[in-house]
Amino acid sequence: MAKCVVCGKKCGDKSIRKGGKDFCCVDCLKQYEDKNKPDTKANVCEFC
Ligand SMILES: [Zn+2]
């Protein structure tokens, strides 16, 4: 079973696959996209 690339949870029914990556939910997909925006480099890590 695929694992979410953001939180590491196993992906279930609500999993989303985008760009070859698996996400367990829309929130994780959003977080991933936010983090990887080229023009939005966050200086503060919100996951630590
Ligand atoms: Zn996740």
mmCIF file of the protein (N, C-alpha, C, O) and its ligand, coordinates in Angstrom:
data_MODEL
# 
_entry.id   MODEL 
# 
loop_
_entity.id 
_entity.type 
_entity.pdbx_number_of_molecules 
1 polymer     1 
2 non-polymer 1 
# 
_entity_poly.entity_id                      1 
_entity_poly.type                           'polypeptide(L)' 
_entity_poly.nstd_linkage                   no 
_entity_poly.nstd_monomer                   no 
_entity_poly.pdbx_seq_one_letter_code       MAKCVVCGKKCGDKSIRKGGKDFCCVDCLKQYEDKNKPDTKANVCEFC 
_entity_poly.pdbx_seq_one_letter_code_can   MAKCVVCGKKCGDKSIRKGGKDFCCVDCLKQYEDKNKPDTKANVCEFC 
_entity_poly.pdbx_strand_id                 A 
# 
loop_
_entity_poly_seq.entity_id 
_entity_poly_seq.num 
_entity_poly_seq.mon_id 
_entity_poly_seq.hetero 
1 1  MET n 
1 2  ALA n 
1 3  LYS n 
1 4  CYS n 
1 5  VAL n 
1 6  VAL n 
1 7  CYS n 
1 8  GLY n 
1 9  LYS n 
1 10 LYS n 
1 11 CYS n 
1 12 GLY n 
1 13 ASP n 
1 14 LYS n 
1 15 SER n 
1 16 ILE n 
1 17 ARG n 
1 18 LYS n 
1 19 GLY n 
1 20 GLY n 
1 21 LYS n 
1 22 ASP n 
1 23 PHE n 
1 24 CYS n 
1 25 CYS n 
1 26 VAL n 
1 27 ASP n 
1 28 CYS n 
1 29 LEU n 
1 30 LYS n 
1 31 GLN n 
1 32 TYR n 
1 33 GLU n 
1 34 ASP n 
1 35 LYS n 
1 36 ASN n 
1 37 LYS n 
1 38 PRO n 
1 39 ASP n 
1 40 THR n 
1 41 LYS n 
1 42 ALA n 
1 43 ASN n 
1 44 VAL n 
1 45 CYS n 
1 46 GLU n 
1 47 PHE n 
1 48 CYS n 
# 
loop_
_struct_asym.id 
_struct_asym.entity_id 
A 1 
B 2 
# 
loop_
_chem_comp.id 
_chem_comp.type 
_chem_comp.mon_nstd_flag 
ALA 'L-peptide linking' y 
ARG 'L-peptide linking' y 
ASN 'L-peptide linking' y 
ASP 'L-peptide linking' y 
CYS 'L-peptide linking' y 
GLN 'L-peptide linking' y 
GLU 'L-peptide linking' y 
GLY 'peptide linking'   y 
ILE 'L-peptide linking' y 
LEU 'L-peptide linking' y 
LYS 'L-peptide linking' y 
MET 'L-peptide linking' y 
PHE 'L-peptide linking' y 
PRO 'L-peptide linking' y 
SER 'L-peptide linking' y 
THR 'L-peptide linking' y 
TYR 'L-peptide linking' y 
VAL 'L-peptide linking' y 
ZN  non-polymer         . 
# 
_pdbx_entity_nonpoly.entity_id   2 
_pdbx_entity_nonpoly.name        ? 
_pdbx_entity_nonpoly.comp_id     ZN 
# 
_pdbx_nonpoly_scheme.asym_id         B 
_pdbx_nonpoly_scheme.entity_id       2 
_pdbx_nonpoly_scheme.mon_id          ZN 
_pdbx_nonpoly_scheme.ndb_seq_num     1 
_pdbx_nonpoly_scheme.pdb_seq_num     101 
_pdbx_nonpoly_scheme.auth_seq_num    101 
_pdbx_nonpoly_scheme.pdb_mon_id      ZN 
_pdbx_nonpoly_scheme.auth_mon_id     ZN 
_pdbx_nonpoly_scheme.pdb_strand_id   A 
_pdbx_nonpoly_scheme.pdb_ins_code    . 
# 
loop_
_atom_site.group_PDB 
_atom_site.id 
_atom_site.type_symbol 
_atom_site.label_atom_id 
_atom_site.label_alt_id 
_atom_site.label_comp_id 
_atom_site.label_asym_id 
_atom_site.label_entity_id 
_atom_site.label_seq_id 
_atom_site.pdbx_PDB_ins_code 
_atom_site.Cartn_x 
_atom_site.Cartn_y 
_atom_site.Cartn_z 
_atom_site.occupancy 
_atom_site.B_iso_or_equiv 
_atom_site.pdbx_formal_charge 
_atom_site.auth_seq_id 
_atom_site.auth_comp_id 
_atom_site.auth_asym_id 
_atom_site.auth_atom_id 
_atom_site.pdbx_PDB_model_num 
ATOM   1   N  N  . MET A 1 1  ? 0.841  -1.206 0.000  1.00 0.00 ? 1   MET A N  1 
ATOM   2   C  CA . MET A 1 1  ? 0.000  0.000  0.000  1.00 0.00 ? 1   MET A CA 1 
ATOM   3   C  C  . MET A 1 1  ? 0.873  1.252  0.000  1.00 0.00 ? 1   MET A C  1 
ATOM   4   O  O  . MET A 1 1  ? 1.931  1.288  0.629  1.00 0.00 ? 1   MET A O  1 
ATOM   5   N  N  . ALA A 1 2  ? 0.428  2.243  -0.692 1.00 0.00 ? 2   ALA A N  1 
ATOM   6   C  CA . ALA A 1 2  ? 1.217  3.471  -0.808 1.00 0.00 ? 2   ALA A CA 1 
ATOM   7   C  C  . ALA A 1 2  ? 1.213  4.252  0.498  1.00 0.00 ? 2   ALA A C  1 
ATOM   8   O  O  . ALA A 1 2  ? 0.287  4.161  1.303  1.00 0.00 ? 2   ALA A O  1 
ATOM   9   N  N  . LYS A 1 3  ? 2.267  5.013  0.676  1.00 0.00 ? 3   LYS A N  1 
ATOM   10  C  CA . LYS A 1 3  ? 2.367  5.847  1.870  1.00 0.00 ? 3   LYS A CA 1 
ATOM   11  C  C  . LYS A 1 3  ? 2.340  7.314  1.483  1.00 0.00 ? 3   LYS A C  1 
ATOM   12  O  O  . LYS A 1 3  ? 2.849  7.709  0.434  1.00 0.00 ? 3   LYS A O  1 
ATOM   13  N  N  . CYS A 1 4  ? 1.742  8.100  2.339  1.00 0.00 ? 4   CYS A N  1 
ATOM   14  C  CA . CYS A 1 4  ? 1.694  9.538  2.117  1.00 0.00 ? 4   CYS A CA 1 
ATOM   15  C  C  . CYS A 1 4  ? 3.112  10.113 2.213  1.00 0.00 ? 4   CYS A C  1 
ATOM   16  O  O  . CYS A 1 4  ? 3.841  9.824  3.162  1.00 0.00 ? 4   CYS A O  1 
ATOM   17  N  N  . VAL A 1 5  ? 3.490  10.918 1.238  1.00 0.00 ? 5   VAL A N  1 
ATOM   18  C  CA . VAL A 1 5  ? 4.850  11.470 1.240  1.00 0.00 ? 5   VAL A CA 1 
ATOM   19  C  C  . VAL A 1 5  ? 4.990  12.601 2.258  1.00 0.00 ? 5   VAL A C  1 
ATOM   20  O  O  . VAL A 1 5  ? 6.108  13.001 2.582  1.00 0.00 ? 5   VAL A O  1 
ATOM   21  N  N  . VAL A 1 6  ? 3.886  13.114 2.757  1.00 0.00 ? 6   VAL A N  1 
ATOM   22  C  CA . VAL A 1 6  ? 3.945  14.223 3.705  1.00 0.00 ? 6   VAL A CA 1 
ATOM   23  C  C  . VAL A 1 6  ? 3.998  13.715 5.141  1.00 0.00 ? 6   VAL A C  1 
ATOM   24  O  O  . VAL A 1 6  ? 4.906  14.067 5.894  1.00 0.00 ? 6   VAL A O  1 
ATOM   25  N  N  . CYS A 1 7  ? 3.040  12.898 5.514  1.00 0.00 ? 7   CYS A N  1 
ATOM   26  C  CA . CYS A 1 7  ? 2.961  12.485 6.915  1.00 0.00 ? 7   CYS A CA 1 
ATOM   27  C  C  . CYS A 1 7  ? 3.365  11.029 7.124  1.00 0.00 ? 7   CYS A C  1 
ATOM   28  O  O  . CYS A 1 7  ? 3.560  10.603 8.262  1.00 0.00 ? 7   CYS A O  1 
ATOM   29  N  N  . GLY A 1 8  ? 3.491  10.270 6.062  1.00 0.00 ? 8   GLY A N  1 
ATOM   30  C  CA . GLY A 1 8  ? 3.960  8.905  6.185  1.00 0.00 ? 8   GLY A CA 1 
ATOM   31  C  C  . GLY A 1 8  ? 2.887  7.888  6.510  1.00 0.00 ? 8   GLY A C  1 
ATOM   32  O  O  . GLY A 1 8  ? 3.171  6.704  6.686  1.00 0.00 ? 8   GLY A O  1 
ATOM   33  N  N  . LYS A 1 9  ? 1.647  8.358  6.587  1.00 0.00 ? 9   LYS A N  1 
ATOM   34  C  CA . LYS A 1 9  ? 0.552  7.430  6.868  1.00 0.00 ? 9   LYS A CA 1 
ATOM   35  C  C  . LYS A 1 9  ? 0.256  6.582  5.643  1.00 0.00 ? 9   LYS A C  1 
ATOM   36  O  O  . LYS A 1 9  ? 0.524  6.968  4.506  1.00 0.00 ? 9   LYS A O  1 
ATOM   37  N  N  . LYS A 1 10 ? -0.295 5.435  5.911  1.00 0.00 ? 10  LYS A N  1 
ATOM   38  C  CA . LYS A 1 10 ? -0.725 4.598  4.797  1.00 0.00 ? 10  LYS A CA 1 
ATOM   39  C  C  . LYS A 1 10 ? -1.918 5.237  4.111  1.00 0.00 ? 10  LYS A C  1 
ATOM   40  O  O  . LYS A 1 10 ? -2.827 5.751  4.763  1.00 0.00 ? 10  LYS A O  1 
ATOM   41  N  N  . CYS A 1 11 ? -1.903 5.197  2.814  1.00 0.00 ? 11  CYS A N  1 
ATOM   42  C  CA . CYS A 1 11 ? -2.977 5.837  2.061  1.00 0.00 ? 11  CYS A CA 1 
ATOM   43  C  C  . CYS A 1 11 ? -4.159 4.881  1.924  1.00 0.00 ? 11  CYS A C  1 
ATOM   44  O  O  . CYS A 1 11 ? -4.003 3.732  1.511  1.00 0.00 ? 11  CYS A O  1 
ATOM   45  N  N  . GLY A 1 12 ? -5.324 5.371  2.274  1.00 0.00 ? 12  GLY A N  1 
ATOM   46  C  CA . GLY A 1 12 ? -6.524 4.554  2.197  1.00 0.00 ? 12  GLY A CA 1 
ATOM   47  C  C  . GLY A 1 12 ? -7.440 5.018  1.085  1.00 0.00 ? 12  GLY A C  1 
ATOM   48  O  O  . GLY A 1 12 ? -7.005 5.360  -0.015 1.00 0.00 ? 12  GLY A O  1 
ATOM   49  N  N  . ASP A 1 13 ? -8.718 5.020  1.406  1.00 0.00 ? 13  ASP A N  1 
ATOM   50  C  CA . ASP A 1 13 ? -9.732 5.351  0.409  1.00 0.00 ? 13  ASP A CA 1 
ATOM   51  C  C  . ASP A 1 13 ? -9.593 6.773  -0.120 1.00 0.00 ? 13  ASP A C  1 
ATOM   52  O  O  . ASP A 1 13 ? -9.861 7.048  -1.289 1.00 0.00 ? 13  ASP A O  1 
ATOM   53  N  N  . LYS A 1 14 ? -9.170 7.667  0.764  1.00 0.00 ? 14  LYS A N  1 
ATOM   54  C  CA . LYS A 1 14 ? -9.143 9.078  0.370  1.00 0.00 ? 14  LYS A CA 1 
ATOM   55  C  C  . LYS A 1 14 ? -7.810 9.495  -0.222 1.00 0.00 ? 14  LYS A C  1 
ATOM   56  O  O  . LYS A 1 14 ? -7.565 10.683 -0.432 1.00 0.00 ? 14  LYS A O  1 
ATOM   57  N  N  . SER A 1 15 ? -6.962 8.539  -0.487 1.00 0.00 ? 15  SER A N  1 
ATOM   58  C  CA . SER A 1 15 ? -5.640 8.901  -0.967 1.00 0.00 ? 15  SER A CA 1 
ATOM   59  C  C  . SER A 1 15 ? -5.711 9.535  -2.351 1.00 0.00 ? 15  SER A C  1 
ATOM   60  O  O  . SER A 1 15 ? -6.583 9.241  -3.169 1.00 0.00 ? 15  SER A O  1 
ATOM   61  N  N  . ILE A 1 16 ? -4.747 10.419 -2.562 1.00 0.00 ? 16  ILE A N  1 
ATOM   62  C  CA . ILE A 1 16 ? -4.683 11.141 -3.826 1.00 0.00 ? 16  ILE A CA 1 
ATOM   63  C  C  . ILE A 1 16 ? -3.318 10.886 -4.435 1.00 0.00 ? 16  ILE A C  1 
ATOM   64  O  O  . ILE A 1 16 ? -2.306 10.893 -3.735 1.00 0.00 ? 16  ILE A O  1 
ATOM   65  N  N  . ARG A 1 17 ? -3.293 10.667 -5.716 1.00 0.00 ? 17  ARG A N  1 
ATOM   66  C  CA . ARG A 1 17 ? -2.005 10.453 -6.381 1.00 0.00 ? 17  ARG A CA 1 
ATOM   67  C  C  . ARG A 1 17 ? -1.799 11.607 -7.355 1.00 0.00 ? 17  ARG A C  1 
ATOM   68  O  O  . ARG A 1 17 ? -2.633 11.883 -8.217 1.00 0.00 ? 17  ARG A O  1 
ATOM   69  N  N  . LYS A 1 18 ? -0.669 12.265 -7.188 1.00 0.00 ? 18  LYS A N  1 
ATOM   70  C  CA . LYS A 1 18 ? -0.385 13.394 -8.060 1.00 0.00 ? 18  LYS A CA 1 
ATOM   71  C  C  . LYS A 1 18 ? 1.110  13.486 -8.302 1.00 0.00 ? 18  LYS A C  1 
ATOM   72  O  O  . LYS A 1 18 ? 1.906  13.433 -7.365 1.00 0.00 ? 18  LYS A O  1 
ATOM   73  N  N  . GLY A 1 19 ? 1.475  13.621 -9.535 1.00 0.00 ? 19  GLY A N  1 
ATOM   74  C  CA . GLY A 1 19 ? 2.885  13.768 -9.876 1.00 0.00 ? 19  GLY A CA 1 
ATOM   75  C  C  . GLY A 1 19 ? 3.726  12.592 -9.429 1.00 0.00 ? 19  GLY A C  1 
ATOM   76  O  O  . GLY A 1 19 ? 4.908  12.754 -9.127 1.00 0.00 ? 19  GLY A O  1 
ATOM   77  N  N  . GLY A 1 20 ? 3.130  11.405 -9.381 1.00 0.00 ? 20  GLY A N  1 
ATOM   78  C  CA . GLY A 1 20 ? 3.876  10.222 -8.982 1.00 0.00 ? 20  GLY A CA 1 
ATOM   79  C  C  . GLY A 1 20 ? 4.032  10.097 -7.477 1.00 0.00 ? 20  GLY A C  1 
ATOM   80  O  O  . GLY A 1 20 ? 4.712  9.192  -6.992 1.00 0.00 ? 20  GLY A O  1 
ATOM   81  N  N  . LYS A 1 21 ? 3.398  11.009 -6.732 1.00 0.00 ? 21  LYS A N  1 
ATOM   82  C  CA . LYS A 1 21 ? 3.479  10.965 -5.272 1.00 0.00 ? 21  LYS A CA 1 
ATOM   83  C  C  . LYS A 1 21 ? 2.105  10.622 -4.706 1.00 0.00 ? 21  LYS A C  1 
ATOM   84  O  O  . LYS A 1 21 ? 1.071  10.910 -5.308 1.00 0.00 ? 21  LYS A O  1 
ATOM   85  N  N  . ASP A 1 22 ? 2.128  10.007 -3.548 1.00 0.00 ? 22  ASP A N  1 
ATOM   86  C  CA . ASP A 1 22 ? 0.870  9.636  -2.911 1.00 0.00 ? 22  ASP A CA 1 
ATOM   87  C  C  . ASP A 1 22 ? 0.618  10.503 -1.691 1.00 0.00 ? 22  ASP A C  1 
ATOM   88  O  O  . ASP A 1 22 ? 1.526  10.812 -0.921 1.00 0.00 ? 22  ASP A O  1 
ATOM   89  N  N  . PHE A 1 23 ? -0.632 10.881 -1.539 1.00 0.00 ? 23  PHE A N  1 
ATOM   90  C  CA . PHE A 1 23 ? -1.037 11.701 -0.399 1.00 0.00 ? 23  PHE A CA 1 
ATOM   91  C  C  . PHE A 1 23 ? -2.259 11.072 0.246  1.00 0.00 ? 23  PHE A C  1 
ATOM   92  O  O  . PHE A 1 23 ? -3.156 10.590 -0.444 1.00 0.00 ? 23  PHE A O  1 
ATOM   93  N  N  . CYS A 1 24 ? -2.291 11.078 1.577  1.00 0.00 ? 24  CYS A N  1 
ATOM   94  C  CA . CYS A 1 24 ? -3.392 10.406 2.260  1.00 0.00 ? 24  CYS A CA 1 
ATOM   95  C  C  . CYS A 1 24 ? -4.662 11.244 2.221  1.00 0.00 ? 24  CYS A C  1 
ATOM   96  O  O  . CYS A 1 24 ? -5.768 10.713 2.329  1.00 0.00 ? 24  CYS A O  1 
ATOM   97  N  N  . CYS A 1 25 ? -4.503 12.543 2.069  1.00 0.00 ? 25  CYS A N  1 
ATOM   98  C  CA . CYS A 1 25 ? -5.681 13.404 2.079  1.00 0.00 ? 25  CYS A CA 1 
ATOM   99  C  C  . CYS A 1 25 ? -5.370 14.715 1.365  1.00 0.00 ? 25  CYS A C  1 
ATOM   100 O  O  . CYS A 1 25 ? -4.227 14.993 1.003  1.00 0.00 ? 25  CYS A O  1 
ATOM   101 N  N  . VAL A 1 26 ? -6.409 15.505 1.176  1.00 0.00 ? 26  VAL A N  1 
ATOM   102 C  CA . VAL A 1 26 ? -6.237 16.769 0.453  1.00 0.00 ? 26  VAL A CA 1 
ATOM   103 C  C  . VAL A 1 26 ? -5.322 17.719 1.211  1.00 0.00 ? 26  VAL A C  1 
ATOM   104 O  O  . VAL A 1 26 ? -4.560 18.475 0.608  1.00 0.00 ? 26  VAL A O  1 
ATOM   105 N  N  . ASP A 1 27 ? -5.403 17.675 2.531  1.00 0.00 ? 27  ASP A N  1 
ATOM   106 C  CA . ASP A 1 27 ? -4.581 18.569 3.338  1.00 0.00 ? 27  ASP A CA 1 
ATOM   107 C  C  . ASP A 1 27 ? -3.091 18.309 3.112  1.00 0.00 ? 27  ASP A C  1 
ATOM   108 O  O  . ASP A 1 27 ? -2.297 19.241 2.992  1.00 0.00 ? 27  ASP A O  1 
ATOM   109 N  N  . CYS A 1 28 ? -2.736 17.052 3.056  1.00 0.00 ? 28  CYS A N  1 
ATOM   110 C  CA . CYS A 1 28 ? -1.341 16.726 2.824  1.00 0.00 ? 28  CYS A CA 1 
ATOM   111 C  C  . CYS A 1 28 ? -0.908 17.154 1.422  1.00 0.00 ? 28  CYS A C  1 
ATOM   112 O  O  . CYS A 1 28 ? 0.211  17.628 1.227  1.00 0.00 ? 28  CYS A O  1 
ATOM   113 N  N  . LEU A 1 29 ? -1.776 16.988 0.481  1.00 0.00 ? 29  LEU A N  1 
ATOM   114 C  CA . LEU A 1 29 ? -1.470 17.431 -0.878 1.00 0.00 ? 29  LEU A CA 1 
ATOM   115 C  C  . LEU A 1 29 ? -1.224 18.931 -0.894 1.00 0.00 ? 29  LEU A C  1 
ATOM   116 O  O  . LEU A 1 29 ? -0.295 19.416 -1.540 1.00 0.00 ? 29  LEU A O  1 
ATOM   117 N  N  . LYS A 1 30 ? -2.066 19.651 -0.178 1.00 0.00 ? 30  LYS A N  1 
ATOM   118 C  CA . LYS A 1 30 ? -1.920 21.107 -0.097 1.00 0.00 ? 30  LYS A CA 1 
ATOM   119 C  C  . LYS A 1 30 ? -0.602 21.476 0.549  1.00 0.00 ? 30  LYS A C  1 
ATOM   120 O  O  . LYS A 1 30 ? 0.123  22.341 0.059  1.00 0.00 ? 30  LYS A O  1 
ATOM   121 N  N  . GLN A 1 31 ? -0.300 20.818 1.645  1.00 0.00 ? 31  GLN A N  1 
ATOM   122 C  CA . GLN A 1 31 ? 0.943  21.104 2.353  1.00 0.00 ? 31  GLN A CA 1 
ATOM   123 C  C  . GLN A 1 31 ? 2.131  20.863 1.443  1.00 0.00 ? 31  GLN A C  1 
ATOM   124 O  O  . GLN A 1 31 ? 3.071  21.657 1.401  1.00 0.00 ? 31  GLN A O  1 
ATOM   125 N  N  . TYR A 1 32 ? 2.078  19.782 0.732  1.00 0.00 ? 32  TYR A N  1 
ATOM   126 C  CA . TYR A 1 32 ? 3.179  19.446 -0.163 1.00 0.00 ? 32  TYR A CA 1 
ATOM   127 C  C  . TYR A 1 32 ? 3.322  20.497 -1.257 1.00 0.00 ? 32  TYR A C  1 
ATOM   128 O  O  . TYR A 1 32 ? 4.429  20.934 -1.571 1.00 0.00 ? 32  TYR A O  1 
ATOM   129 N  N  . GLU A 1 33 ? 2.200  20.896 -1.828 1.00 0.00 ? 33  GLU A N  1 
ATOM   130 C  CA . GLU A 1 33 ? 2.250  21.880 -2.903 1.00 0.00 ? 33  GLU A CA 1 
ATOM   131 C  C  . GLU A 1 33 ? 2.708  23.230 -2.381 1.00 0.00 ? 33  GLU A C  1 
ATOM   132 O  O  . GLU A 1 33 ? 3.469  23.932 -3.047 1.00 0.00 ? 33  GLU A O  1 
ATOM   133 N  N  . ASP A 1 34 ? 2.250  23.595 -1.195 1.00 0.00 ? 34  ASP A N  1 
ATOM   134 C  CA . ASP A 1 34 ? 2.675  24.866 -0.598 1.00 0.00 ? 34  ASP A CA 1 
ATOM   135 C  C  . ASP A 1 34 ? 4.180  24.882 -0.387 1.00 0.00 ? 34  ASP A C  1 
ATOM   136 O  O  . ASP A 1 34 ? 4.861  25.872 -0.657 1.00 0.00 ? 34  ASP A O  1 
ATOM   137 N  N  . LYS A 1 35 ? 4.676  23.749 0.105  1.00 0.00 ? 35  LYS A N  1 
ATOM   138 C  CA . LYS A 1 35 ? 6.098  23.647 0.393  1.00 0.00 ? 35  LYS A CA 1 
ATOM   139 C  C  . LYS A 1 35 ? 6.943  23.713 -0.863 1.00 0.00 ? 35  LYS A C  1 
ATOM   140 O  O  . LYS A 1 35 ? 8.078  24.190 -0.841 1.00 0.00 ? 35  LYS A O  1 
ATOM   141 N  N  . ASN A 1 36 ? 6.384  23.235 -1.944 1.00 0.00 ? 36  ASN A N  1 
ATOM   142 C  CA . ASN A 1 36 ? 7.160  23.121 -3.160 1.00 0.00 ? 36  ASN A CA 1 
ATOM   143 C  C  . ASN A 1 36 ? 6.897  24.218 -4.177 1.00 0.00 ? 36  ASN A C  1 
ATOM   144 O  O  . ASN A 1 36 ? 7.322  24.131 -5.329 1.00 0.00 ? 36  ASN A O  1 
ATOM   145 N  N  . LYS A 1 37 ? 6.201  25.236 -3.745 1.00 0.00 ? 37  LYS A N  1 
ATOM   146 C  CA . LYS A 1 37 ? 6.017  26.380 -4.629 1.00 0.00 ? 37  LYS A CA 1 
ATOM   147 C  C  . LYS A 1 37 ? 7.361  27.080 -4.791 1.00 0.00 ? 37  LYS A C  1 
ATOM   148 O  O  . LYS A 1 37 ? 8.014  27.403 -3.799 1.00 0.00 ? 37  LYS A O  1 
ATOM   149 N  N  . PRO A 1 38 ? 7.771  27.312 -6.010 1.00 0.00 ? 38  PRO A N  1 
ATOM   150 C  CA . PRO A 1 38 ? 9.080  27.906 -6.245 1.00 0.00 ? 38  PRO A CA 1 
ATOM   151 C  C  . PRO A 1 38 ? 9.174  29.345 -5.731 1.00 0.00 ? 38  PRO A C  1 
ATOM   152 O  O  . PRO A 1 38 ? 10.251 29.801 -5.346 1.00 0.00 ? 38  PRO A O  1 
ATOM   153 N  N  . ASP A 1 39 ? 8.062  30.045 -5.725 1.00 0.00 ? 39  ASP A N  1 
ATOM   154 C  CA . ASP A 1 39 ? 8.128  31.457 -5.359 1.00 0.00 ? 39  ASP A CA 1 
ATOM   155 C  C  . ASP A 1 39 ? 7.710  31.702 -3.922 1.00 0.00 ? 39  ASP A C  1 
ATOM   156 O  O  . ASP A 1 39 ? 7.669  32.848 -3.475 1.00 0.00 ? 39  ASP A O  1 
ATOM   157 N  N  . THR A 1 40 ? 7.401  30.648 -3.198 1.00 0.00 ? 40  THR A N  1 
ATOM   158 C  CA . THR A 1 40 ? 7.007  30.843 -1.811 1.00 0.00 ? 40  THR A CA 1 
ATOM   159 C  C  . THR A 1 40 ? 7.940  30.053 -0.907 1.00 0.00 ? 40  THR A C  1 
ATOM   160 O  O  . THR A 1 40 ? 7.586  28.979 -0.421 1.00 0.00 ? 40  THR A O  1 
ATOM   161 N  N  . LYS A 1 41 ? 9.091  30.571 -0.692 1.00 0.00 ? 41  LYS A N  1 
ATOM   162 C  CA . LYS A 1 41 ? 10.037 29.865 0.155  1.00 0.00 ? 41  LYS A CA 1 
ATOM   163 C  C  . LYS A 1 41 ? 9.823  30.260 1.608  1.00 0.00 ? 41  LYS A C  1 
ATOM   164 O  O  . LYS A 1 41 ? 10.141 31.377 2.017  1.00 0.00 ? 41  LYS A O  1 
ATOM   165 N  N  . ALA A 1 42 ? 9.294  29.353 2.356  1.00 0.00 ? 42  ALA A N  1 
ATOM   166 C  CA . ALA A 1 42 ? 9.018  29.636 3.745  1.00 0.00 ? 42  ALA A CA 1 
ATOM   167 C  C  . ALA A 1 42 ? 10.303 29.580 4.557  1.00 0.00 ? 42  ALA A C  1 
ATOM   168 O  O  . ALA A 1 42 ? 11.122 28.676 4.390  1.00 0.00 ? 42  ALA A O  1 
ATOM   169 N  N  . ASN A 1 43 ? 10.463 30.537 5.417  1.00 0.00 ? 43  ASN A N  1 
ATOM   170 C  CA . ASN A 1 43 ? 11.652 30.563 6.271  1.00 0.00 ? 43  ASN A CA 1 
ATOM   171 C  C  . ASN A 1 43 ? 11.395 29.819 7.572  1.00 0.00 ? 43  ASN A C  1 
ATOM   172 O  O  . ASN A 1 43 ? 12.325 29.487 8.307  1.00 0.00 ? 43  ASN A O  1 
ATOM   173 N  N  . VAL A 1 44 ? 10.150 29.568 7.840  1.00 0.00 ? 44  VAL A N  1 
ATOM   174 C  CA . VAL A 1 44 ? 9.800  28.904 9.091  1.00 0.00 ? 44  VAL A CA 1 
ATOM   175 C  C  . VAL A 1 44 ? 9.258  27.517 8.785  1.00 0.00 ? 44  VAL A C  1 
ATOM   176 O  O  . VAL A 1 44 ? 8.351  27.354 7.969  1.00 0.00 ? 44  VAL A O  1 
ATOM   177 N  N  . CYS A 1 45 ? 9.814  26.550 9.436  1.00 0.00 ? 45  CYS A N  1 
ATOM   178 C  CA . CYS A 1 45 ? 9.311  25.190 9.272  1.00 0.00 ? 45  CYS A CA 1 
ATOM   179 C  C  . CYS A 1 45 ? 8.101  25.000 10.174 1.00 0.00 ? 45  CYS A C  1 
ATOM   180 O  O  . CYS A 1 45 ? 8.191  25.189 11.387 1.00 0.00 ? 45  CYS A O  1 
ATOM   181 N  N  . GLU A 1 46 ? 6.994  24.633 9.599  1.00 0.00 ? 46  GLU A N  1 
ATOM   182 C  CA . GLU A 1 46 ? 5.796  24.472 10.410 1.00 0.00 ? 46  GLU A CA 1 
ATOM   183 C  C  . GLU A 1 46 ? 5.559  23.018 10.796 1.00 0.00 ? 46  GLU A C  1 
ATOM   184 O  O  . GLU A 1 46 ? 4.524  22.692 11.376 1.00 0.00 ? 46  GLU A O  1 
ATOM   185 N  N  . PHE A 1 47 ? 6.494  22.156 10.484 1.00 0.00 ? 47  PHE A N  1 
ATOM   186 C  CA . PHE A 1 47 ? 6.283  20.737 10.757 1.00 0.00 ? 47  PHE A CA 1 
ATOM   187 C  C  . PHE A 1 47 ? 7.165  20.205 11.876 1.00 0.00 ? 47  PHE A C  1 
ATOM   188 O  O  . PHE A 1 47 ? 6.988  19.070 12.319 1.00 0.00 ? 47  PHE A O  1 
ATOM   189 N  N  . CYS A 1 48 ? 8.114  21.016 12.337 1.00 0.00 ? 48  CYS A N  1 
ATOM   190 C  CA . CYS A 1 48 ? 9.043  20.514 13.348 1.00 0.00 ? 48  CYS A CA 1 
ATOM   191 C  C  . CYS A 1 48 ? 8.396  20.429 14.727 1.00 0.00 ? 48  CYS A C  1 
ATOM   192 O  O  . CYS A 1 48 ? 9.046  20.024 15.690 1.00 0.00 ? 48  CYS A O  1 
HETATM 193 ZN ZN . ZN  B 2 .  ? -0.669 12.544 4.780  1.00 0.00 2 101 ZN  A ZN 1 
# 
